[in-house]
Amino acid sequence: MKSKQFRIYIPIFLSSKKDQQVFMHAIINPPSPNKKLLAAAKKYNSLITKD
């Protein structure tokens, strides 16, 4: 039996060269997580971690 493969295609339309550059810069150099994101990750990890 063959395994089923699923692919998700997300169309991204970048109309200008500047849009493409901004997008690629954000992908290659993502911003650091802020305090709220770090707090949410800490809370999430505490909820899923077994003692």
Secondary structure, 3 states (H helix, E strand, C coil): CCCCCCCCCCCCCCCCHHHHHHHHHHHHCCCCCCHHHHHHHHHHHHHHCCC
